[in-house]
């Protein structure tokens, strides 16, 4: 089996994540795959950083007409995807979190699937608030499993963190953190019982989705991203062997991508995505891969800086010549903000003109004006 280096892995993945030819918001979102969006602005920043046509109005319209849908899919974490992909994410979430729900709710006499079905029925007719879903879950547990003794602190988040619900802001814009409402996905997007009936097929579809959007991918990458056990993913990869091509990575793992992948991808990440891009927190270049394999995009010591161990938050990455070499932030409040890009020591300091060009994507993504764009070195 051929080998592949970290720079080659990065360049091939970057070519998938920053496609040169796409057809509108739906085409772009389909090509790059689900965006992790527990920070609501992330979808806006992620799409505008990858295109010249995406902007706040077009992304908002895509949410409103259900071209894009947001829900607690993939590891029970909020993601945005195109509507056609959502059933796959729903089933991956069910496969991955059933055991965790049983433990966290302390279920004794009931099954998580029955609770999910009850929540789906409750949220089928209209948008439900988190408090309404919590009350429904509490009443269901009291009636069906009164001996359950789960962690109340965790349990209060579970009613809306399974894949079959989608969410929208009940007030404020889609880019904000306004109060959310939840609705049963099948009520708006169509029946998905066929997916529920064949979980193995859905897992294979999830594997193909990952390698198409993020490949080359290892079993460990896909398992981490999907929140599904490694053995389940490895079985699916084996079943898809005729559709995949494999190489040995620099860490000794096998990496696969679709059999019809083009061979013209550059070997140098700087050629794949030259210049500066301002990416959102929890961007796929970090969160679509198992942590130890993210070094294709970021040095391990810099990866530790990107994530806060105190609150689990991620700094928005600064991508320079295809590599994460820092982060950026908006300072101030209201519509007028100041943007500062921070570079890690020992990395290329991008000219301020490059940062300013990249910052225009931020003003297309969000309803803000920039009072200034500055550069700084990260200080510990």
C-alpha positions in Angstrom: 0.0 0.0 0.0 1.3 3.5 -0.9 2.2 5.9 1.9 1.1 9.5 2.3 2.7 12.3 4.3 1.1 14.9 6.6 1.4 17.7 4.0 -0.2 15.5 1.4 -3.0 14.5 3.7 -3.6 18.2 4.5 -3.5 19.3 0.8 -6.0 16.7 -0.3 -8.3 17.5 2.6 -8.0 21.2 2.0 -8.9 20.7 -1.7 -12.2 19.1 -0.5 -12.9 21.8 2.2 -12.2 24.7 -0.1 -13.7 23.7 -3.5 -13.1 25.9 -6.5 -16.4 25.3 -8.3 -19.7 25.0 -6.5 -23.3 25.8 -7.2 -24.7 28.2 -4.6 -25.1 27.8 -0.8 -26.6 24.3 -1.1 -23.7 23.1 -3.3 -21.0 24.6 -1.1 -22.6 23.1 2.1 -22.9 19.7 0.5 -19.3 19.7 -0.7 -17.7 20.7 2.6 -20.1 18.7 4.9 -21.7 19.4 8.2 -20.5 22.5 10.1 -20.3 22.3 13.9 -22.5 25.2 15.0 -23.2 25.3 18.7 -21.8 28.8 18.2 -24.5 30.0 15.8 -22.3 32.4 13.8 -20.0 29.5 12.8 -22.0 28.5 9.7 -22.0 32.0 8.4 -18.2 32.4 9.0 -17.4 28.9 7.7 -19.3 29.3 4.4 -18.1 32.8 3.6 -14.5 31.9 4.4 -14.8 29.2 1.7 -16.5 31.2 -1.1 -16.9 34.7 -2.6 -20.7 34.5 -3.0 -22.0 33.4 0.4 -23.2 36.2 2.6 -25.4 36.8 5.6 -28.6 37.2 3.5 -28.1 34.1 1.4 -27.2 31.9 4.3 -30.2 33.2 6.3 -32.4 32.5 3.3 -31.0 28.9 3.1 -31.9 28.3 6.7 -35.4 29.8 6.3 -36.3 27.6 3.3 -34.7 24.5 4.9 -31.9 24.2 2.4 -29.8 24.3 5.5 -30.9 22.7 8.7 -29.5 22.9 12.2 -29.8 20.3 14.9 -28.1 18.4 17.7 -26.6 15.8 15.3 -23.2 14.1 15.4 -22.2 13.3 19.0 -25.3 15.2 20.2 -23.5 18.5 19.3 -25.2 21.2 17.2 -24.4 20.9 13.5 -25.7 22.5 10.3 -26.0 20.5 7.2 -27.9 20.3 3.9 -31.4 18.8 4.4 -30.5 15.6 2.4 -27.7 14.7 4.8 -29.6 15.3 8.0 -31.2 11.8 8.2 -27.7 10.2 8.0 -26.6 12.4 10.9 -29.7 11.6 12.8 -29.0 7.8 12.6 -25.3 8.2 13.4 -26.4 10.1 16.5 -28.8 7.4 17.5 -26.1 4.7 17.0 -23.6 6.7 19.1 -25.6 8.1 22.0 -28.0 5.3 23.0 -25.8 3.8 25.6 -24.8 7.2 27.0 -28.5 8.2 27.3 -29.3 5.0 29.2 -26.5 5.8 31.7 -27.0 9.5 32.0 -30.8 9.2 32.6 -30.3 6.1 34.8 -32.9 4.2 32.8 -34.1 1.0 34.5 -37.4 0.0 32.8 -37.4 1.8 29.5 -35.3 2.3 26.3 -33.9 5.5 24.9 -35.6 4.8 21.5 -39.0 4.9 23.1 -38.2 8.3 24.7 -36.9 9.7 21.4 -40.1 8.6 19.7 -42.2 10.3 22.4 -40.2 13.5 22.1 -40.6 13.3 18.3 -44.4 13.0 18.6 -44.5 15.9 21.1 -42.5 18.2 18.8 -44.2 17.2 15.5 -46.9 19.8 15.5 -45.0 22.9 16.4 -41.8 24.4 17.7 -41.1 23.5 21.3 -38.9 25.4 23.8 -36.2 23.6 25.8 -38.4 24.0 28.9 -41.3 22.3 27.2 -39.1 19.4 26.1 -37.6 19.1 29.6 -41.1 19.0 31.1 -42.2 16.3 28.6 -39.2 14.2 29.3 -39.7 14.5 33.0 -43.4 13.4 32.7 -42.5 10.5 30.4 -39.8 9.2 32.9 -42.2 9.6 35.8 -44.8 7.5 34.0 -42.6 5.0 32.2 -39.5 4.6 34.3 -40.1 6.0 37.8 -37.0 4.2 39.1 -34.7 6.1 36.8 -32.0 8.0 38.7 -29.8 9.8 36.2 -27.7 13.0 36.5 -30.3 15.8 36.6 -27.7 18.4 35.5 -26.9 16.4 32.3 -30.4 15.1 31.8 -31.8 18.6 31.4 -29.9 19.0 28.1 -30.8 15.6 26.6 -34.3 16.3 25.4 -33.0 18.4 22.5 -29.6 16.8 21.9 -30.7 13.8 19.8 -30.6 13.8 16.0 -34.3 13.7 15.1 -35.0 17.3 16.1 -34.1 20.4 14.2 -33.9 23.8 15.7 -34.4 27.5 14.8 -34.1 30.8 16.7 -37.5 31.8 18.1 -36.1 35.4 18.3 -33.2 37.1 16.8 -31.2 36.2 13.7 -29.8 32.8 12.7 -26.3 34.1 13.4 -27.1 34.8 17.1 -27.5 32.8 20.2 -31.2 33.7 20.7 -33.8 31.4 22.3 -34.1 28.2 20.2 -37.2 26.2 19.3 -37.2 22.5 18.3 -39.3 20.6 15.8 -39.4 17.0 14.7 -37.3 16.7 11.5 -39.5 14.3 9.7 -42.4 16.7 10.1 -40.6 19.2 7.9 -38.0 17.2 5.9 -39.8 13.9 5.2 -40.0 10.4 6.6 -36.8 8.7 7.6 -38.1 5.4 8.9 -36.2 3.6 6.1 -32.9 4.9 7.5 -33.9 3.8 11.0 -34.7 0.3 9.7 -31.1 -0.2 8.4 -28.6 1.3 10.8 -25.6 -0.4 9.1 -26.5 1.3 5.8 -26.7 4.6 7.5 -23.3 4.1 9.1 -21.8 3.3 5.6 -23.5 6.5 4.3 -21.8 8.4 7.1 -18.4 6.9 6.3 -18.8 7.9 2.6 -19.9 11.4 3.7 -16.8 11.9 5.8 -14.3 10.7 3.2 -16.0 12.7 0.5 -15.9 16.0 2.5 -12.8 15.5 4.7 -10.8 12.6 3.3 -8.3 11.1 3.3 -9.8 9.7 6.6 -8.7 7.1 9.1 -11.1 4.9 10.9 -10.1 6.8 14.0 -11.0 10.1 12.3 -14.4 8.9 11.2 -15.2 7.3 14.6 -14.3 10.5 16.5 -16.3 12.7 14.2 -19.4 10.4 14.2 -19.3 9.6 17.9 -19.6 5.9 16.9 -17.4 3.1 18.1 -14.3 2.3 16.2 -15.3 -1.3 15.6 -18.6 -0.2 14.0 -16.8 2.2 11.7 -14.0 -0.3 10.8 -16.7 -2.8 9.8 -18.3 -0.2 7.5 -15.0 0.7 6.0 -14.3 -2.9 5.2 -17.8 -3.3 3.6 -17.0 -0.3 1.4 -13.6 -1.5 0.3 -14.6 -1.6 -3.3 -15.5 2.1 -3.2 -12.4 3.3 -1.4 -8.7 3.7 -2.0 -6.3 3.4 0.9 -2.8 4.7 1.8 -0.6 4.4 4.9 -0.3 7.6 6.8 2.7 9.0 8.7 1.2 7.7 12.0 0.9 4.2 10.6 -2.8 4.4 10.3 -4.7 3.5 7.1 -6.3 6.5 5.3 -9.1 6.1 2.8 -10.8 8.4 0.3 -13.3 7.7 -2.5 -12.1 5.6 -5.4 -12.9 8.3 -7.9 -10.8 11.0 -6.0 -8.9 13.1 -8.4 -5.1 12.7 -8.4 -4.3 16.3 -9.2 -4.5 17.5 -5.6 -1.3 19.4 -4.8 1.2 18.0 -2.3 1.7 21.4 -0.6 -1.1 22.8 1.6 0.0 26.4 0.7 -0.8 25.6 -2.9 -4.2 24.2 -2.0 -5.3 27.2 0.0 -2.8 30.1 -0.3 -3.1 33.3 1.8 -5.2 34.0 4.8 -8.6 32.7 5.8 -10.5 33.5 9.1 -12.3 30.4 10.1 -15.0 29.9 12.7 -14.6 28.3 16.1 -15.0 24.5 15.9 -14.1 24.5 12.2 -14.0 21.1 10.4 -10.2 21.4 10.0 -10.1 20.8 13.7 -13.3 19.0 14.6 -13.7 16.5 11.8 -10.6 14.6 12.8 -9.3 12.6 15.7 -7.3 15.0 17.8 -3.8 13.4 17.4 -4.2 13.5 13.6 -5.1 17.2 13.4 -1.3 17.9 13.1 -1.8 17.8 9.4 -3.2 21.3 9.9 -1.8 22.5 13.2 1.3 21.9 15.3 0.4 19.9 18.5 1.6 22.8 20.8 -0.6 25.2 18.9 -3.6 22.8 19.0 -3.4 22.9 22.8 -3.7 26.7 22.7 -6.7 26.6 20.3 -8.9 24.8 22.9 -9.7 26.0 26.4 -9.6 23.2 28.9 -11.6 25.3 31.3 -14.8 25.6 29.2 -14.3 23.5 26.1 -14.4 26.4 23.8 -12.3 26.8 20.7 -10.7 29.9 19.4 -11.5 30.8 15.8 -8.6 29.6 13.6 -6.3 31.8 11.5 -5.4 29.7 8.4 -2.3 30.9 6.7 -1.1 29.1 3.5 -3.2 26.0 4.5 -2.0 25.7 8.1 -3.5 26.9 11.3 -0.9 29.4 12.7 -3.0 31.4 15.1 -6.5 32.7 15.8 -8.6 35.8 15.6 -11.2 37.7 17.5 -13.7 40.5 17.3 -13.6 43.1 20.1 -16.2 45.6 21.2 -20.0 45.4 21.2 -22.8 46.4 18.9 -22.5 46.6 15.1 -19.0 48.2 15.1 -16.2 45.9 16.1 -12.4 45.7 15.9 -10.7 42.6 14.5 -7.4 41.3 15.7 -5.5 38.3 14.2 -3.0 36.6 16.5 -0.1 34.5 15.1 1.8 31.9 17.1 5.5 32.4 17.6 7.6 30.8 14.8 4.9 31.0 12.2 4.7 33.3 9.1 3.4 36.7 10.0 0.9 37.5 7.3 1.0 41.1 6.0 -1.8 43.2 7.4 -3.2 43.6 3.8 -3.8 39.8 3.6 -5.6 39.8 6.9 -7.7 42.8 5.8 -8.7 41.0 2.6 -9.7 37.9 4.6 -11.7 40.2 7.0 -14.1 41.2 4.2 -15.5 37.7 4.5 -16.4 38.4 8.2 -18.4 41.5 7.2 -20.2 39.4 4.6 -21.0 36.8 7.1 -22.1 38.9 10.1 -24.0 42.2 10.4 -21.0 44.1 11.7 -18.7 46.9 10.6 -15.0 46.8 11.3 -13.5 49.8 12.9 -10.0 48.4 12.3 -8.0 45.2 11.5 -4.8 44.6 13.5 -2.2 41.9 13.8 -0.5 40.7 17.0 1.6 37.9 18.3 0.0 35.4 20.7 1.3 35.8 24.2 1.0 33.0 26.8 
